[in-house]
């Protein structure tokens, strides 16, 4: 319970090698806002993040881990997980709190099929030219990271997809 009850803790940098987060490890860290759970994590204990009421975003890098009941009690957050993971709908239940689960968006996947290819280049061009509405996360299509979609993004996606 190294961090339990430390209400001033706003962020924690968990090491990539971390495998276990024990019971009540962060319980009551009421200022904690974001969590990135490392890919080698195999277990999250009972009430590990309970009552961390300011957590809004959880990035789950681990493809599969045991999460004990009520690990996130009192937490309302968006949980983003890898599309290569084992986080099926049935595994997204029973952790306490109000967690909204979403798969990560593959950068450049304009047509939402989970792959990068020339169909994405064509779809991005049609989106930019106004032929079809934007139906995926714009950030995932912003290949140059400047905050808006342009022909440069189409060009950069073409370079990646071919």
Buried (B, 14 or more C-beta within 10 A) or exposed (E): BEBBEBEEBEEBEBEEEBEBBBBBBBBBBBBBBBBBBBBBBEBBBBBBBBBBBBBEEBBBBBBEBEBBEBBBBBBEBEBBBBEEBEBEEEBBEEBBBEBEBEEBBBBBBBBBEEEBBEBBBBBBBBBBEEEEEEEBBEEBBBBEEEEEBEEEBBEBBBEEBE
